Amino acid sequence: MAWTPILPLAEIPVGTARPAAVGLDRLLVCRVAASDVHVVDDVCSHDESPLGAQDLDGNVVTCPRHGARFDVTTGAVLRSPAPVGIASYPTRIAGGWVEVDL
Protein backbone atom coordinates (compact mmCIF):
# COMPACT_ATOMS: atom_id res chain seq x y z
CA MET A 1 0.00 0.00 0.00
CA ALA A 2 1.16 3.51 -0.78
CA TRP A 3 -0.39 5.85 1.78
CA THR A 4 -0.59 9.51 0.73
CA PRO A 5 -1.35 12.28 3.27
CA ILE A 6 -4.09 14.55 1.94
CA LEU A 7 -5.41 16.82 4.71
CA PRO A 8 -4.70 17.47 8.39
CA LEU A 9 -7.48 15.87 10.44
CA ALA A 10 -7.90 19.13 12.40
CA GLU A 11 -9.06 20.90 9.20
CA ILE A 12 -12.10 18.63 8.84
CA PRO A 13 -14.78 19.18 11.48
CA VAL A 14 -16.87 16.16 12.46
CA GLY A 15 -19.91 15.90 10.21
CA THR A 16 -18.34 17.62 7.20
CA ALA A 17 -16.82 16.81 3.84
CA ARG A 18 -13.86 18.68 2.35
CA PRO A 19 -12.47 18.44 -1.20
CA ALA A 20 -8.81 17.64 -1.80
CA ALA A 21 -6.65 16.81 -4.78
CA VAL A 22 -3.93 14.20 -5.14
CA GLY A 23 -2.34 14.63 -8.52
CA LEU A 24 -5.24 14.61 -10.97
CA ASP A 25 -7.58 12.80 -8.57
CA ARG A 26 -10.41 14.92 -7.12
CA LEU A 27 -11.23 13.47 -3.71
CA LEU A 28 -13.69 14.20 -0.94
CA VAL A 29 -12.57 13.65 2.66
CA CYS A 30 -15.59 12.90 4.85
CA ARG A 31 -15.36 12.94 8.65
CA VAL A 32 -18.35 11.02 9.99
CA ALA A 33 -17.13 10.90 13.61
CA ALA A 34 -14.04 11.89 15.60
CA SER A 35 -11.93 9.00 14.31
CA ASP A 36 -14.18 7.80 11.45
CA VAL A 37 -12.95 9.29 8.17
CA HIS A 38 -13.65 8.14 4.61
CA VAL A 39 -12.40 9.24 1.21
CA VAL A 40 -14.51 9.03 -1.95
CA ASP A 41 -14.32 10.57 -5.41
CA ASP A 42 -15.41 14.21 -5.42
CA VAL A 43 -17.59 13.69 -8.47
CA CYS A 44 -21.24 12.83 -8.91
CA SER A 45 -21.75 9.80 -11.15
CA HIS A 46 -24.81 11.50 -12.64
CA ASP A 47 -23.16 14.46 -14.39
CA GLU A 48 -19.56 14.45 -13.12
CA SER A 49 -19.99 17.69 -11.18
CA PRO A 50 -18.10 18.06 -7.88
CA LEU A 51 -19.84 17.14 -4.65
CA GLY A 52 -17.77 19.79 -2.86
CA ALA A 53 -17.44 21.01 0.72
CA GLN A 54 -20.61 20.44 2.71
CA ASP A 55 -22.16 19.15 5.90
CA LEU A 56 -22.86 15.42 5.95
CA ASP A 57 -26.20 13.87 6.86
CA GLY A 58 -24.79 11.09 9.03
CA ASN A 59 -22.71 9.11 6.54
CA VAL A 60 -24.43 10.60 3.48
CA VAL A 61 -23.17 13.24 1.04
CA THR A 62 -25.60 14.95 -1.35
CA CYS A 63 -24.84 16.29 -4.81
CA PRO A 64 -25.69 19.99 -4.74
CA ARG A 65 -26.80 20.03 -8.40
CA HIS A 66 -29.49 17.36 -8.63
CA GLY A 67 -29.76 15.78 -5.16
CA ALA A 68 -28.15 12.39 -5.77
CA ARG A 69 -27.03 10.89 -2.46
CA PHE A 70 -24.07 8.62 -1.70
CA ASP A 71 -22.97 6.60 1.33
CA VAL A 72 -19.45 7.90 2.09
CA THR A 73 -18.48 4.66 3.86
CA THR A 74 -18.91 2.58 0.69
CA GLY A 75 -19.52 4.99 -2.19
CA ALA A 76 -22.88 3.33 -2.86
CA VAL A 77 -25.59 5.41 -4.52
CA LEU A 78 -28.57 5.94 -2.21
CA ARG A 79 -30.76 8.16 -4.38
CA SER A 80 -31.01 8.89 -8.08
CA PRO A 81 -30.46 10.50 -10.49
CA ALA A 82 -26.98 9.00 -10.03
CA PRO A 83 -26.93 5.68 -11.91
CA VAL A 84 -24.03 4.10 -9.98
CA GLY A 85 -21.95 4.66 -6.87
CA ILE A 86 -18.66 6.52 -6.61
CA ALA A 87 -15.23 5.12 -5.80
CA SER A 88 -14.29 4.74 -2.13
CA TYR A 89 -10.66 4.40 -1.03
CA PRO A 90 -8.83 2.83 1.93
CA THR A 91 -8.30 5.59 4.48
CA ARG A 92 -6.45 5.96 7.76
CA ILE A 93 -5.41 8.63 10.26
CA ALA A 94 -1.66 8.80 10.93
CA GLY A 95 0.28 11.53 12.71
CA GLY A 96 -2.71 13.88 12.68
CA TRP A 97 -3.19 13.53 8.90
CA VAL A 98 -5.83 11.79 6.84
CA GLU A 99 -4.07 9.40 4.48
CA VAL A 100 -5.50 7.59 1.47
CA ASP A 101 -4.32 4.59 -0.51
CA LEU A 102 -5.01 5.20 -4.18
GUTOR-289247 format. One record per residue (C-alpha): x, y, z; residue number from 1. Coordinates in steps of 0.5 Angstrom, whole numbers, plus 500, padded with zeros to 3 digits. Each point is the difference from the previous one (the first is absolute). Layout:
N
{xx=X | yy=Y | zz=Z | resi=NUM}
...
This chain:
102
{xx=500 | yy=500 | zz=500 | resi=1}
{xx=502 | yy=507 | zz=498 | resi=2}
{xx=497 | yy=505 | zz=506 | resi=3}
{xx=500 | yy=507 | zz=497 | resi=4}
{xx=498 | yy=506 | zz=506 | resi=5}
{xx=495 | yy=504 | zz=497 | resi=6}
{xx=497 | yy=505 | zz=505 | resi=7}
{xx=502 | yy=501 | zz=508 | resi=8}
{xx=494 | yy=497 | zz=504 | resi=9}
{xx=499 | yy=506 | zz=504 | resi=10}
{xx=498 | yy=504 | zz=493 | resi=11}
{xx=494 | yy=495 | zz=500 | resi=12}
{xx=494 | yy=501 | zz=505 | resi=13}
{xx=496 | yy=494 | zz=502 | resi=14}
{xx=494 | yy=500 | zz=495 | resi=15}
{xx=503 | yy=503 | zz=494 | resi=16}
{xx=503 | yy=499 | zz=494 | resi=17}
{xx=506 | yy=503 | zz=497 | resi=18}
{xx=503 | yy=500 | zz=493 | resi=19}
{xx=507 | yy=498 | zz=498 | resi=20}
{xx=505 | yy=499 | zz=494 | resi=21}
{xx=505 | yy=494 | zz=500 | resi=22}
{xx=503 | yy=501 | zz=493 | resi=23}
{xx=495 | yy=500 | zz=495 | resi=24}
{xx=495 | yy=497 | zz=505 | resi=25}
{xx=494 | yy=504 | zz=503 | resi=26}
{xx=499 | yy=497 | zz=507 | resi=27}
{xx=495 | yy=501 | zz=505 | resi=28}
{xx=502 | yy=499 | zz=507 | resi=29}
{xx=494 | yy=499 | zz=505 | resi=30}
{xx=500 | yy=500 | zz=507 | resi=31}
{xx=494 | yy=496 | zz=503 | resi=32}
{xx=503 | yy=500 | zz=507 | resi=33}
{xx=506 | yy=502 | zz=504 | resi=34}
{xx=504 | yy=494 | zz=498 | resi=35}
{xx=496 | yy=498 | zz=494 | resi=36}
{xx=502 | yy=503 | zz=493 | resi=37}
{xx=499 | yy=497 | zz=493 | resi=38}
{xx=502 | yy=502 | zz=493 | resi=39}
{xx=496 | yy=500 | zz=494 | resi=40}
{xx=500 | yy=503 | zz=493 | resi=41}
{xx=498 | yy=507 | zz=500 | resi=42}
{xx=496 | yy=499 | zz=494 | resi=43}
{xx=493 | yy=499 | zz=499 | resi=44}
{xx=499 | yy=494 | zz=496 | resi=45}
{xx=493 | yy=503 | zz=497 | resi=46}
{xx=504 | yy=506 | zz=496 | resi=47}
{xx=507 | yy=500 | zz=503 | resi=48}
{xx=499 | yy=506 | zz=504 | resi=49}
{xx=504 | yy=501 | zz=506 | resi=50}
{xx=496 | yy=498 | zz=507 | resi=51}
{xx=504 | yy=506 | zz=503 | resi=52}
{xx=501 | yy=502 | zz=507 | resi=53}
{xx=494 | yy=499 | zz=504 | resi=54}
{xx=497 | yy=497 | zz=507 | resi=55}
{xx=498 | yy=493 | zz=500 | resi=56}
{xx=494 | yy=497 | zz=502 | resi=57}
{xx=502 | yy=494 | zz=504 | resi=58}
{xx=505 | yy=496 | zz=495 | resi=59}
{xx=496 | yy=503 | zz=494 | resi=60}
{xx=503 | yy=505 | zz=495 | resi=61}
{xx=495 | yy=504 | zz=495 | resi=62}
{xx=501 | yy=503 | zz=493 | resi=63}
{xx=499 | yy=507 | zz=501 | resi=64}
{xx=497 | yy=500 | zz=492 | resi=65}
{xx=495 | yy=495 | zz=500 | resi=66}
{xx=499 | yy=497 | zz=507 | resi=67}
{xx=504 | yy=493 | zz=498 | resi=68}
{xx=502 | yy=497 | zz=507 | resi=69}
{xx=506 | yy=495 | zz=502 | resi=70}
{xx=502 | yy=496 | zz=506 | resi=71}
{xx=507 | yy=503 | zz=501 | resi=72}
{xx=502 | yy=493 | zz=504 | resi=73}
{xx=499 | yy=496 | zz=493 | resi=74}
{xx=499 | yy=505 | zz=495 | resi=75}
{xx=493 | yy=497 | zz=498 | resi=76}
{xx=495 | yy=504 | zz=497 | resi=77}
{xx=494 | yy=501 | zz=505 | resi=78}
{xx=495 | yy=504 | zz=495 | resi=79}
{xx=500 | yy=502 | zz=493 | resi=80}
{xx=501 | yy=503 | zz=495 | resi=81}
{xx=507 | yy=497 | zz=501 | resi=82}
{xx=500 | yy=493 | zz=496 | resi=83}
{xx=506 | yy=497 | zz=504 | resi=84}
{xx=504 | yy=501 | zz=506 | resi=85}
{xx=507 | yy=504 | zz=501 | resi=86}
{xx=507 | yy=497 | zz=501 | resi=87}
{xx=501 | yy=499 | zz=508 | resi=88}
{xx=508 | yy=500 | zz=502 | resi=89}
{xx=503 | yy=497 | zz=506 | resi=90}
{xx=501 | yy=505 | zz=505 | resi=91}
{xx=504 | yy=501 | zz=507 | resi=92}
{xx=502 | yy=505 | zz=505 | resi=93}
{xx=508 | yy=501 | zz=501 | resi=94}
{xx=504 | yy=505 | zz=503 | resi=95}
{xx=494 | yy=505 | zz=500 | resi=96}
{xx=499 | yy=499 | zz=493 | resi=97}
{xx=494 | yy=497 | zz=496 | resi=98}
{xx=504 | yy=495 | zz=495 | resi=99}
{xx=497 | yy=496 | zz=494 | resi=100}
{xx=502 | yy=494 | zz=496 | resi=101}
{xx=499 | yy=501 | zz=493 | resi=102}
